[in-house]
Amino acid sequence: MTSKNISITKDVYNKLLKIKLENESFSELFLRLLKIQKNTLEKSFGAWDLSEEEEKEIWVEISTRNGRSWNKSNVEDLK
């Protein structure tokens, strides 16, 4: 298995230590947190009844942000 080094502040490290389970690696912690986030996002899909105009406004906002390029097909990657 390959590995990557990441840099985090001491404050973030200390917060991660507080939620890390005994005998859990940081990789396992990150996977656990990502799974929690994914489950939370999936439960939120479809929670609001948006008009076409509201949905379009949201997608324009998301798709024009700096950073990762999002489109509706990227949402499928979260599942």
KOLGU-4560 file (N, C-alpha, C; in nm, 3 decimals, padded with zeros to 5 digits):
<recs>
<n_xx: 00.084 n_yy: -00.117 n_zz: 00.000 ca_xx: 00.000 ca_yy: 00.000 ca_zz: 00.000 c_xx: 00.089 c_yy: 00.124 c_zz: 00.000 mol: A seq: 1 type: MET>
<n_xx: 00.055 n_yy: 00.218 n_zz: -00.085 ca_xx: 00.131 ca_yy: 00.343 ca_zz: -00.087 c_xx: 00.079 c_yy: 00.436 c_zz: 00.020 mol: A seq: 2 type: THR>
<n_xx: 00.158 n_yy: 00.533 n_zz: 00.054 ca_xx: 00.116 ca_yy: 00.630 ca_zz: 00.154 c_xx: 00.153 c_yy: 00.770 c_zz: 00.108 mol: A seq: 3 type: SER>
<n_xx: 00.087 n_yy: 00.868 n_zz: 00.166 ca_xx: 00.111 ca_yy: 01.009 ca_zz: 00.138 c_xx: 00.124 c_yy: 01.082 c_zz: 00.270 mol: A seq: 4 type: LYS>
<n_xx: 00.211 n_yy: 01.179 n_zz: 00.275 ca_xx: 00.223 ca_yy: 01.264 ca_zz: 00.392 c_xx: 00.138 c_yy: 01.388 c_zz: 00.374 mol: A seq: 5 type: ASN>
<n_xx: 00.070 n_yy: 01.428 n_zz: 00.479 ca_xx: -00.007 ca_yy: 01.552 ca_zz: 00.475 c_xx: 00.037 c_yy: 01.639 c_zz: 00.592 mol: A seq: 6 type: ILE>
<n_xx: 00.021 n_yy: 01.768 n_zz: 00.575 ca_xx: 00.058 ca_yy: 01.861 ca_zz: 00.679 c_xx: -00.069 c_yy: 01.918 c_zz: 00.743 mol: A seq: 7 type: SER>
<n_xx: -00.077 n_yy: 01.910 n_zz: 00.876 ca_xx: -00.188 ca_yy: 01.968 ca_zz: 00.949 c_xx: -00.133 c_yy: 02.047 c_zz: 01.067 mol: A seq: 8 type: ILE>
<n_xx: -00.211 n_yy: 02.141 n_zz: 01.112 ca_xx: -00.166 ca_yy: 02.221 ca_zz: 01.227 c_xx: -00.173 c_yy: 02.136 c_zz: 01.354 mol: A seq: 9 type: THR>
<n_xx: -00.102 n_yy: 02.180 n_zz: 01.454 ca_xx: -00.102 ca_yy: 02.110 ca_zz: 01.583 c_xx: -00.242 c_yy: 02.108 c_zz: 01.643 mol: A seq: 10 type: LYS>
<n_xx: -00.316 n_yy: 02.216 n_zz: 01.626 ca_xx: -00.452 ca_yy: 02.224 ca_zz: 01.676 c_xx: -00.540 c_yy: 02.116 c_zz: 01.612 mol: A seq: 11 type: ASP>
<n_xx: -00.531 n_yy: 02.100 n_zz: 01.481 ca_xx: -00.608 ca_yy: 01.997 ca_zz: 01.412 c_xx: -00.564 c_yy: 01.858 c_zz: 01.459 mol: A seq: 12 type: VAL>
<n_xx: -00.435 n_yy: 01.838 n_zz: 01.470 ca_xx: -00.381 ca_yy: 01.710 ca_zz: 01.517 c_xx: -00.438 c_yy: 01.674 c_zz: 01.655 mol: A seq: 13 type: TYR>
<n_xx: -00.438 n_yy: 01.771 n_zz: 01.745 ca_xx: -00.491 ca_yy: 01.747 ca_zz: 01.880 c_xx: -00.640 c_yy: 01.714 c_zz: 01.879 mol: A seq: 14 type: ASN>
<n_xx: -00.715 n_yy: 01.780 n_zz: 01.792 ca_xx: -00.858 ca_yy: 01.751 ca_zz: 01.781 c_xx: -00.881 c_yy: 01.612 c_zz: 01.725 mol: A seq: 15 type: LYS>
<n_xx: -00.799 n_yy: 01.573 n_zz: 01.627 ca_xx: -00.810 ca_yy: 01.439 ca_zz: 01.572 c_xx: -00.776 c_yy: 01.333 c_zz: 01.676 mol: A seq: 16 type: LEU>
<n_xx: -00.675 n_yy: 01.360 n_zz: 01.758 ca_xx: -00.637 ca_yy: 01.267 ca_zz: 01.864 c_xx: -00.752 c_yy: 01.242 c_zz: 01.960 mol: A seq: 17 type: LEU>
<n_xx: -00.831 n_yy: 01.346 n_zz: 01.986 ca_xx: -00.942 ca_yy: 01.335 ca_zz: 02.081 c_xx: -01.054 c_yy: 01.244 c_zz: 02.028 mol: A seq: 18 type: LYS>
<n_xx: -01.071 n_yy: 01.238 n_zz: 01.896 ca_xx: -01.180 ca_yy: 01.157 ca_zz: 01.841 c_xx: -01.131 c_yy: 01.022 c_zz: 01.787 mol: A seq: 19 type: ILE>
<n_xx: -01.000 n_yy: 01.006 n_zz: 01.779 ca_xx: -00.943 ca_yy: 00.880 ca_zz: 01.732 c_xx: -00.966 c_yy: 00.772 c_zz: 01.837 mol: A seq: 20 type: LYS>
<n_xx: -01.012 n_yy: 00.656 n_zz: 01.791 ca_xx: -01.036 ca_yy: 00.544 ca_zz: 01.881 c_xx: -00.904 c_yy: 00.477 c_zz: 01.915 mol: A seq: 21 type: LEU>
<n_xx: -00.902 n_yy: 00.410 n_zz: 02.030 ca_xx: -00.784 ca_yy: 00.335 ca_zz: 02.070 c_xx: -00.759 c_yy: 00.226 c_zz: 01.965 mol: A seq: 22 type: GLU>
<n_xx: -00.634 n_yy: 00.205 n_zz: 01.929 ca_xx: -00.594 ca_yy: 00.106 ca_zz: 01.828 c_xx: -00.644 c_yy: 00.140 c_zz: 01.687 mol: A seq: 23 type: ASN>
<n_xx: -00.684 n_yy: 00.264 n_zz: 01.663 ca_xx: -00.728 ca_yy: 00.307 ca_zz: 01.531 c_xx: -00.618 c_yy: 00.391 c_zz: 01.468 mol: A seq: 24 type: GLU>
<n_xx: -00.581 n_yy: 00.359 n_zz: 01.345 ca_xx: -00.480 ca_yy: 00.439 ca_zz: 01.276 c_xx: -00.546 c_yy: 00.569 c_zz: 01.227 mol: A seq: 25 type: SER>
<n_xx: -00.464 n_yy: 00.665 n_zz: 01.190 ca_xx: -00.520 ca_yy: 00.789 ca_zz: 01.136 c_xx: -00.591 c_yy: 00.762 c_zz: 01.004 mol: A seq: 26 type: PHE>
<n_xx: -00.538 n_yy: 00.671 n_zz: 00.924 ca_xx: -00.606 ca_yy: 00.636 ca_zz: 00.799 c_xx: -00.745 c_yy: 00.580 c_zz: 00.827 mol: A seq: 27 type: SER>
<n_xx: -00.755 n_yy: 00.493 n_zz: 00.926 ca_xx: -00.885 ca_yy: 00.436 ca_zz: 00.963 c_xx: -00.978 c_yy: 00.545 c_zz: 01.017 mol: A seq: 28 type: GLU>
<n_xx: -00.923 n_yy: 00.639 n_zz: 01.093 ca_xx: -01.002 ca_yy: 00.750 ca_zz: 01.144 c_xx: -01.058 c_yy: 00.833 c_zz: 01.029 mol: A seq: 29 type: LEU>
<n_xx: -00.973 n_yy: 00.867 n_zz: 00.933 ca_xx: -01.019 ca_yy: 00.947 ca_zz: 00.818 c_xx: -01.127 c_yy: 00.872 c_zz: 00.741 mol: A seq: 30 type: PHE>
<n_xx: -01.109 n_yy: 00.742 n_zz: 00.720 ca_xx: -01.212 ca_yy: 00.665 ca_zz: 00.650 c_xx: -01.343 c_yy: 00.664 c_zz: 00.727 mol: A seq: 31 type: LEU>
<n_xx: -01.335 n_yy: 00.652 n_zz: 00.858 ca_xx: -01.456 ca_yy: 00.654 ca_zz: 00.941 c_xx: -01.526 c_yy: 00.789 c_zz: 00.931 mol: A seq: 32 type: ARG>
<n_xx: -01.450 n_yy: 00.897 n_zz: 00.938 ca_xx: -01.509 ca_yy: 01.031 ca_zz: 00.929 c_xx: -01.569 c_yy: 01.056 c_zz: 00.791 mol: A seq: 33 type: LEU>
<n_xx: -01.502 n_yy: 01.008 n_zz: 00.686 ca_xx: -01.556 ca_yy: 01.024 ca_zz: 00.551 c_xx: -01.685 c_yy: 00.945 c_zz: 00.532 mol: A seq: 34 type: LEU>
<n_xx: -01.691 n_yy: 00.828 n_zz: 00.593 ca_xx: -01.813 ca_yy: 00.747 ca_zz: 00.585 c_xx: -01.928 c_yy: 00.818 c_zz: 00.655 mol: A seq: 35 type: LYS>
<n_xx: -01.902 n_yy: 00.877 n_zz: 00.770 ca_xx: -02.004 ca_yy: 00.953 ca_zz: 00.843 c_xx: -02.052 c_yy: 01.070 c_zz: 00.758 mol: A seq: 36 type: ILE>
<n_xx: -01.957 n_yy: 01.141 n_zz: 00.696 ca_xx: -01.993 ca_yy: 01.256 ca_zz: 00.612 c_xx: -02.077 c_yy: 01.211 c_zz: 00.494 mol: A seq: 37 type: GLN>
<n_xx: -02.037 n_yy: 01.101 n_zz: 00.430 ca_xx: -02.110 ca_yy: 01.049 ca_zz: 00.314 c_xx: -02.252 c_yy: 01.012 c_zz: 00.354 mol: A seq: 38 type: LYS>
<n_xx: -02.267 n_yy: 00.941 n_zz: 00.465 ca_xx: -02.400 ca_yy: 00.901 ca_zz: 00.510 c_xx: -02.486 c_yy: 01.022 c_zz: 00.540 mol: A seq: 39 type: ASN>
<n_xx: -02.428 n_yy: 01.124 n_zz: 00.599 ca_xx: -02.502 ca_yy: 01.247 ca_zz: 00.630 c_xx: -02.546 c_yy: 01.316 c_zz: 00.501 mol: A seq: 40 type: THR>
<n_xx: -02.457 n_yy: 01.323 n_zz: 00.402 ca_xx: -02.492 ca_yy: 01.385 ca_zz: 00.275 c_xx: -02.602 c_yy: 01.307 c_zz: 00.204 mol: A seq: 41 type: LEU>
<n_xx: -02.591 n_yy: 01.174 n_zz: 00.202 ca_xx: -02.692 ca_yy: 01.094 ca_zz: 00.134 c_xx: -02.830 c_yy: 01.112 c_zz: 00.196 mol: A seq: 42 type: GLU>
<n_xx: -02.836 n_yy: 01.125 n_zz: 00.328 ca_xx: -02.964 ca_yy: 01.144 ca_zz: 00.395 c_xx: -03.023 c_yy: 01.281 c_zz: 00.363 mol: A seq: 43 type: LYS>
<n_xx: -02.938 n_yy: 01.376 n_zz: 00.322 ca_xx: -02.983 ca_yy: 01.511 ca_zz: 00.294 c_xx: -03.035 c_yy: 01.527 c_zz: 00.151 mol: A seq: 44 type: SER>
<n_xx: -02.991 n_yy: 01.440 n_zz: 00.058 ca_xx: -03.034 ca_yy: 01.453 ca_zz: -00.081 c_xx: -03.186 c_yy: 01.442 c_zz: -00.089 mol: A seq: 45 type: PHE>
<n_xx: -03.246 n_yy: 01.538 n_zz: -00.158 ca_xx: -03.390 ca_yy: 01.536 ca_zz: -00.176 c_xx: -03.469 c_yy: 01.587 c_zz: -00.057 mol: A seq: 46 type: GLY>
<n_xx: -03.401 n_yy: 01.639 n_zz: 00.043 ca_xx: -03.471 ca_yy: 01.686 ca_zz: 00.163 c_xx: -03.552 c_yy: 01.812 c_zz: 00.137 mol: A seq: 47 type: ALA>
<n_xx: -03.506 n_yy: 01.893 n_zz: 00.043 ca_xx: -03.577 ca_yy: 02.016 ca_zz: 00.011 c_xx: -03.651 c_yy: 02.000 c_zz: -00.121 mol: A seq: 48 type: TRP>
<n_xx: -03.764 n_yy: 02.061 n_zz: -00.129 ca_xx: -03.842 ca_yy: 02.062 ca_zz: -00.252 c_xx: -03.811 c_yy: 02.194 c_zz: -00.322 mol: A seq: 49 type: ASP>
<n_xx: -03.713 n_yy: 02.191 n_zz: -00.413 ca_xx: -03.667 ca_yy: 02.312 ca_zz: -00.480 c_xx: -03.737 c_yy: 02.333 c_zz: -00.613 mol: A seq: 50 type: LEU>
<n_xx: -03.758 n_yy: 02.459 n_zz: -00.647 ca_xx: -03.807 ca_yy: 02.490 ca_zz: -00.781 c_xx: -03.690 c_yy: 02.477 c_zz: -00.877 mol: A seq: 51 type: SER>
<n_xx: -03.719 n_yy: 02.471 n_zz: -01.007 ca_xx: -03.612 ca_yy: 02.462 ca_zz: -01.107 c_xx: -03.518 c_yy: 02.582 c_zz: -01.097 mol: A seq: 52 type: GLU>
<n_xx: -03.575 n_yy: 02.698 n_zz: -01.071 ca_xx: -03.495 ca_yy: 02.820 ca_zz: -01.059 c_xx: -03.400 c_yy: 02.813 c_zz: -00.939 mol: A seq: 53 type: GLU>
<n_xx: -03.451 n_yy: 02.765 n_zz: -00.825 ca_xx: -03.367 ca_yy: 02.751 ca_zz: -00.706 c_xx: -03.255 c_yy: 02.649 c_zz: -00.729 mol: A seq: 54 type: GLU>
<n_xx: -03.288 n_yy: 02.536 n_zz: -00.792 ca_xx: -03.188 ca_yy: 02.434 ca_zz: -00.820 c_xx: -03.080 c_yy: 02.488 c_zz: -00.913 mol: A seq: 55 type: GLU>
<n_xx: -03.122 n_yy: 02.562 n_zz: -01.017 ca_xx: -03.026 ca_yy: 02.620 ca_zz: -01.111 c_xx: -02.933 c_yy: 02.718 c_zz: -01.040 mol: A seq: 56 type: LYS>
<n_xx: -02.989 n_yy: 02.800 n_zz: -00.953 ca_xx: -02.910 ca_yy: 02.898 ca_zz: -00.877 c_xx: -02.805 c_yy: 02.828 c_zz: -00.790 mol: A seq: 57 type: GLU>
<n_xx: -02.844 n_yy: 02.719 n_zz: -00.726 ca_xx: -02.751 ca_yy: 02.644 ca_zz: -00.642 c_xx: -02.639 c_yy: 02.583 c_zz: -00.726 mol: A seq: 58 type: ILE>
<n_xx: -02.674 n_yy: 02.521 n_zz: -00.839 ca_xx: -02.571 ca_yy: 02.458 ca_zz: -00.923 c_xx: -02.476 c_yy: 02.562 c_zz: -00.983 mol: A seq: 59 type: TRP>
<n_xx: -02.527 n_yy: 02.680 n_zz: -01.016 ca_xx: -02.439 ca_yy: 02.786 ca_zz: -01.067 c_xx: -02.340 c_yy: 02.826 c_zz: -00.959 mol: A seq: 60 type: VAL>
<n_xx: -02.388 n_yy: 02.841 n_zz: -00.835 ca_xx: -02.301 ca_yy: 02.877 ca_zz: -00.724 c_xx: -02.194 c_yy: 02.770 c_zz: -00.702 mol: A seq: 61 type: GLU>
<n_xx: -02.234 n_yy: 02.644 n_zz: -00.700 ca_xx: -02.140 ca_yy: 02.535 ca_zz: -00.677 c_xx: -02.039 c_yy: 02.525 c_zz: -00.790 mol: A seq: 62 type: ILE>
<n_xx: -02.085 n_yy: 02.534 n_zz: -00.912 ca_xx: -01.998 ca_yy: 02.511 ca_zz: -01.027 c_xx: -01.901 c_yy: 02.625 c_zz: -01.054 mol: A seq: 63 type: SER>
<n_xx: -01.925 n_yy: 02.742 n_zz: -00.995 ca_xx: -01.835 ca_yy: 02.856 ca_zz: -01.019 c_xx: -01.739 c_yy: 02.882 c_zz: -00.905 mol: A seq: 64 type: THR>
<n_xx: -01.743 n_yy: 02.800 n_zz: -00.800 ca_xx: -01.652 ca_yy: 02.818 ca_zz: -00.687 c_xx: -01.510 c_yy: 02.777 c_zz: -00.726 mol: A seq: 65 type: ARG>
<n_xx: -01.413 n_yy: 02.839 n_zz: -00.660 ca_xx: -01.275 ca_yy: 02.800 ca_zz: -00.679 c_xx: -01.254 c_yy: 02.661 c_zz: -00.619 mol: A seq: 66 type: ASN>
<n_xx: -01.160 n_yy: 02.588 n_zz: -00.675 ca_xx: -01.131 ca_yy: 02.455 ca_zz: -00.622 c_xx: -01.184 c_yy: 02.350 c_zz: -00.715 mol: A seq: 67 type: GLY>
<n_xx: -01.235 n_yy: 02.243 n_zz: -00.659 ca_xx: -01.283 ca_yy: 02.131 ca_zz: -00.739 c_xx: -01.397 c_yy: 02.172 c_zz: -00.829 mol: A seq: 68 type: ARG>
<n_xx: -01.395 n_yy: 02.121 n_zz: -00.948 ca_xx: -01.501 ca_yy: 02.147 ca_zz: -01.044 c_xx: -01.614 c_yy: 02.048 c_zz: -01.022 mol: A seq: 69 type: SER>
<n_xx: -01.733 n_yy: 02.099 n_zz: -00.993 ca_xx: -01.847 ca_yy: 02.014 ca_zz: -00.965 c_xx: -01.947 c_yy: 02.022 c_zz: -01.079 mol: A seq: 70 type: TRP>
<n_xx: -02.007 n_yy: 01.912 n_zz: -01.108 ca_xx: -02.124 ca_yy: 01.910 ca_zz: -01.195 c_xx: -02.216 c_yy: 01.800 c_zz: -01.142 mol: A seq: 71 type: ASN>
<n_xx: -02.334 n_yy: 01.790 n_zz: -01.197 ca_xx: -02.431 ca_yy: 01.696 ca_zz: -01.141 c_xx: -02.379 c_yy: 01.552 c_zz: -01.143 mol: A seq: 72 type: LYS>
<n_xx: -02.298 n_yy: 01.517 n_zz: -01.240 ca_xx: -02.247 ca_yy: 01.380 ca_zz: -01.245 c_xx: -02.147 c_yy: 01.354 c_zz: -01.133 mol: A seq: 73 type: SER>
<n_xx: -02.079 n_yy: 01.457 n_zz: -01.079 ca_xx: -01.987 ca_yy: 01.439 ca_zz: -00.968 c_xx: -02.059 c_yy: 01.395 c_zz: -00.842 mol: A seq: 74 type: ASN>
<n_xx: -02.184 n_yy: 01.430 n_zz: -00.828 ca_xx: -02.261 ca_yy: 01.393 ca_zz: -00.710 c_xx: -02.269 c_yy: 01.241 c_zz: -00.701 mol: A seq: 75 type: VAL>
<n_xx: -02.277 n_yy: 01.175 n_zz: -00.816 ca_xx: -02.283 ca_yy: 01.029 ca_zz: -00.818 c_xx: -02.156 c_yy: 00.968 c_zz: -00.759 mol: A seq: 76 type: GLU>
<n_xx: -02.042 n_yy: 01.038 n_zz: -00.767 ca_xx: -01.917 ca_yy: 00.989 ca_zz: -00.712 c_xx: -01.922 c_yy: 00.978 c_zz: -00.560 mol: A seq: 77 type: ASP>
<n_xx: -02.011 n_yy: 01.054 n_zz: -00.496 ca_xx: -02.021 ca_yy: 01.052 ca_zz: -00.351 c_xx: -02.090 c_yy: 00.927 c_zz: -00.298 mol: A seq: 78 type: LEU>
<n_xx: -02.163 n_yy: 00.860 n_zz: -00.386 ca_xx: -02.240 ca_yy: 00.742 ca_zz: -00.342 c_xx: -02.151 c_yy: 00.621 c_zz: -00.331 mol: A seq: 79 type: LYS>
</recs>
